[in-house]
């Protein structure tokens, strides 16, 4: 049984998913990269909640909540390539389109 399975039994699907995302981010080192960039004078997206920035700079990893919504880091698209060495997709293909009617 994996850690995610145990979390899912204790927490339910939504919370287990969020635990899995936090573990993934920790494993790939994005937290450290973001904190180091902030310490070096870089800034995050203008919509970034200051509580998240303060938490990152203080090396706190616990999630921040605003009511029932987790407040997350907001980055500019170019920061994915420059900070995290990720390539952005330049296109995509839709498998289906949905046009709901009322």
Secondary structure, DSSP 8 states (H G I E B T S, - for coil): --HHHHHHHHH-HHHHHHHHHHHHHHHHTHHHHHHHHHHTT----TT--HHHHHHHHTT--S-EEETTEEE-----HHHHHHHH-----S----S-------
